[in-house]
């Protein structure tokens, strides 16, 4: 029995999804997802964990397909609407998907797959029919495969069971006090846990409403907020940054109306990347006093740590363990470290994924000998709150015997005049092992930054070994750093670029 489906039966007449110009009740979702199940089963009693891939925009169609796959006993493989064909082909090949479902707008992209021995279903061909009995499923069945790149090698398929998903949902519903009267706007992609679990699944578990805006538009987001129905919002830092920029373009009357509307929200969350304190503080001003709730998670476990719903939300920190989840800080030998020492976040709980799809060695390597998930993220327990220091691969710089957090340096750099954004990496160096290097995105590219003055200023804010020794600005970059140049690529750019500070 899938508890998510059973919960929906208790809210049949409530509004479940708002998508486009239409609204859908839980009863409609139950009925339409059952039709999908029947179309997939074709008279068979159970899909028996066949992988069913689907490519549709965030919408009601996405939800009825996801639920239909689950109710038929299949494994849902949501595809990314922004991926090129080669990336989609990789997922199809890796999962050995038996079926692909897509909406009309993606049929041309996927047309090369029609020559394969794969069942290809157009969304508009899924018609209603007589619903027969659906399989009775246990929670230990595999439910979903999401792909994560990690730090090395090809993307890996993260396999979650229904029990894993249920635990992820319940920890958030409990910790963030979801209720059936909630109404959340979902503007996030639906091939990541942030959009799938934190927003969509938590809303539907609780009898609440999830509203979709398939394509981000800051002006439309504010229009929806002004409608007065939405009372929760979750996004990544970049989205908050863009919303702030849009807000600053409005006249005073619209700004005040937005502030009044946001003040009535009960919760706003930021995650999936480090939230600059400057963005947190600016949003607090815009929203009439709301401090964004920062949390921590990953594809392999959903969410694990969160600032409290009630109590202090400490800037620059990710909070405490969520309900039902264990956290420890360990060294490179997986030995637990004393409180206050820097180490790797390791996680144990029913939320943790089952396996990487058909990669037993990679699965084994990501767990300690005593069964803790090794996240690869470095942190410290700071006065009762966990604080992320970065990845132990790219965000932790090892220079002259020091372990340096790139994220901490980035936070300081963003406070310097005319620096809009930045990226800090470690560049290989024969003497130091790695030297700290910073790429700078300027608010006004026409106004140059005096690197000597910047370095002198940084020395008043940071220990000398943390002050970057090398700098480049956007004229040296092939494109904007924000979200488009990986830190691994930045290292290569630094290696090829002429030093600006010599």
KAQUI-V49916 format. One record per pair of residues at least 12 apart in sequence whose ideal C-beta (glycine too) atoms are under 7 Angstrom apart, sorted by the first residue. I is the first residue (numbers start at 1). J is the second residue. If there is no record, write none. Layout:
((I J) (I J))
This chain:
((1 136) (2 70) (2 137) (2 162) (3 166) (4 201) (4 204) (4 205) (5 71) (7 205) (7 207) (8 26) (8 29) (8 30) (8 204) (9 30) (10 207) (11 26) (11 180) (11 207) (12 25) (12 26) (12 27) (13 25) (13 27) (14 26) (14 180) (14 207) (15 209) (16 29) (16 204) (16 209) (17 29) (17 60) (17 63) (17 210) (18 209) (18 211) (18 212) (19 59) (19 60) (19 212) (20 59) (24 60) (29 63) (29 64) (29 67) (32 64) (33 64) (33 67) (33 68) (33 71) (34 71) (34 131) (34 134) (35 126) (35 128) (35 129) (35 131) (36 64) (36 65) (36 68) (36 126) (37 68) (37 71) (37 72) (37 134) (38 129) (38 131) (38 132) (39 126) (40 52) (40 68) (40 69) (40 72) (40 74) (40 99) (41 72) (45 135) (46 73) (46 135) (47 72) (47 73) (47 74) (48 73) (49 73) (49 74) (49 75) (49 141) (49 142) (50 74) (50 75) (50 98) (50 99) (51 75) (51 77) (51 95) (51 96) (51 97) (51 98) (51 145) (52 69) (52 74) (52 75) (52 76) (52 77) (52 97) (52 98) (52 99) (52 101) (53 77) (53 79) (53 91) (53 92) (53 95) (53 97) (53 100) (54 78) (54 79) (54 101) (54 102) (55 79) (55 81) (55 102) (55 106) (55 110) (56 102) (56 103) (56 123) (57 81) (57 103) (57 214) (58 186) (58 190) (58 212) (58 214) (59 212) (59 214) (61 103) (61 123) (62 190) (63 200) (65 101) (70 143) (71 134) (72 134) (72 135) (73 135) (73 137) (75 142) (75 143) (75 144) (75 145) (76 143) (76 144) (77 91) (77 95) (77 97) (77 145) (78 190) (78 191) (79 91) (79 191) (80 189) (80 191) (85 109) (85 112) (90 155) (91 147) (92 113) (94 157) (94 357) (95 145) (95 157) (95 357) (97 118) (98 118) (98 119) (99 118) (99 119) (99 121) (100 113) (100 118) (100 120) (101 121) (101 123) (102 122) (102 123) (103 123) (104 122) (104 123) (104 124) (107 122) (137 162) (139 161) (139 162) (139 163) (139 166) (140 161) (140 163) (141 161) (141 162) (142 159) (142 161) (142 354) (143 160) (143 161) (143 162) (143 165) (144 160) (144 165) (145 157) (145 158) (145 159) (145 357) (146 158) (146 191) (146 192) (146 193) (146 299) (148 299) (151 376) (151 391) (151 393) (156 356) (156 359) (156 362) (157 356) (157 357) (158 299) (158 300) (158 353) (158 356) (159 353) (159 354) (159 355) (159 357) (160 353) (160 354) (161 354) (163 350) (164 350) (164 351) (164 352) (164 353) (164 354) (165 197) (165 201) (167 324) (167 349) (167 350) (167 351) (168 197) (168 302) (168 303) (168 351) (169 197) (169 201) (169 202) (169 205) (171 303) (171 322) (171 323) (171 324) (171 325) (171 351) (172 198) (172 202) (172 303) (172 322) (173 202) (173 205) (173 206) (174 323) (175 306) (175 309) (175 322) (175 323) (176 267) (176 309) (177 309) (178 202) (178 206) (178 208) (179 206) (179 208) (180 206) (180 207) (180 208) (182 203) (182 206) (182 208) (182 231) (182 232) (183 208) (183 209) (183 211) (183 229) (183 230) (183 231) (184 199) (184 203) (184 208) (184 210) (184 211) (184 230) (184 232) (184 233) (185 211) (185 213) (185 224) (185 230) (185 233) (186 199) (186 200) (186 210) (186 211) (186 212) (187 213) (187 216) (187 221) (187 235) (187 239) (188 235) (193 297) (193 299) (193 302) (194 271) (194 272) (197 302) (198 234) (198 303) (199 234) (211 230) (216 239) (218 242) (218 243) (218 246) (219 246) (221 243) (222 246) (222 258) (225 258) (225 261) (225 262) (226 257) (226 258) (226 261) (228 261) (231 264) (231 265) (231 266) (232 265) (232 266) (232 267) (233 265) (233 268) (234 269) (235 270) (236 270) (236 271) (236 272) (236 273) (237 270) (237 273) (237 275) (237 276) (237 279) (238 482) (238 483) (240 270) (240 279) (240 283) (241 279) (244 279) (244 282) (244 283) (244 286) (247 286) (259 286) (259 287) (259 288) (260 288) (262 286) (262 287) (262 288) (262 290) (263 287) (263 288) (263 289) (265 290) (267 293) (267 309) (268 287) (268 290) (268 292) (268 293) (269 292) (269 293) (269 295) (270 292) (270 294) (271 294) (271 295) (271 297) (274 388) (274 407) (275 292) (275 294) (276 411) (276 414) (277 315) (277 316) (277 411) (278 414) (278 415) (280 292) (280 315) (291 313) (293 306) (293 307) (293 313) (294 307) (294 318) (294 319) (295 307) (295 318) (295 319) (296 318) (296 388) (298 375) (300 352) (300 353) (300 373) (301 347) (301 351) (301 352) (301 353) (301 373) (302 351) (303 322) (304 321) (304 322) (304 325) (304 327) (304 347) (304 351) (305 318) (305 319) (305 320) (305 321) (305 322) (305 327) (305 386) (306 319) (306 322) (307 319) (308 320) (314 385) (316 387) (317 382) (317 385) (317 386) (317 387) (318 386) (318 387) (318 388) (319 385) (319 386) (320 385) (324 349) (324 350) (325 347) (325 349) (325 351) (326 347) (326 348) (326 349) (327 345) (327 347) (328 346) (328 372) (329 341) (329 343) (329 344) (329 345) (329 379) (329 381) (330 343) (330 344) (330 346) (331 343) (334 368) (334 369) (339 381) (340 380) (340 381) (342 378) (342 380) (342 389) (342 403) (343 378) (344 374) (344 375) (344 376) (344 377) (344 378) (344 392) (345 375) (345 377) (345 379) (346 368) (346 372) (346 373) (346 374) (346 375) (347 372) (347 373) (347 375) (348 371) (348 372) (348 373) (352 373) (376 391) (376 392) (376 393) (377 391) (378 390) (378 392) (378 396) (388 407) (389 405) (389 407) (390 405) (390 406) (390 407) (394 425) (394 487) (394 488) (395 407) (397 426) (397 434) (397 436) (398 426) (398 433) (398 434) (399 426) (399 432) (399 433) (399 434) (399 435) (399 436) (399 465) (400 432) (400 433) (400 465) (402 465) (404 436) (404 466) (406 424) (406 425) (409 424) (409 436) (409 462) (409 466) (409 468) (410 422) (410 424) (412 458) (412 461) (412 462) (413 438) (416 454) (416 457) (418 442) (418 443) (418 444) (418 447) (418 449) (419 440) (419 442) (420 441) (420 442) (420 443) (421 441) (421 481) (421 482) (422 438) (422 439) (422 440) (422 441) (423 439) (423 481) (423 487) (423 490) (424 436) (424 438) (424 468) (425 437) (425 487) (425 490) (425 491) (425 494) (427 470) (427 491) (427 494) (427 495) (435 469) (435 470) (436 466) (436 468) (436 469) (437 468) (437 469) (437 470) (437 494) (438 468) (438 471) (439 472) (439 477) (439 481) (439 490) (440 471) (440 473) (441 474) (441 480) (441 481) (442 473) (442 474) (445 474) (451 471) (451 500) (451 501) (455 467) (470 494) (470 499) (470 501) (471 500) (471 501) (472 493) (472 494) (472 497) (472 500) (476 493) (476 497) (477 493))
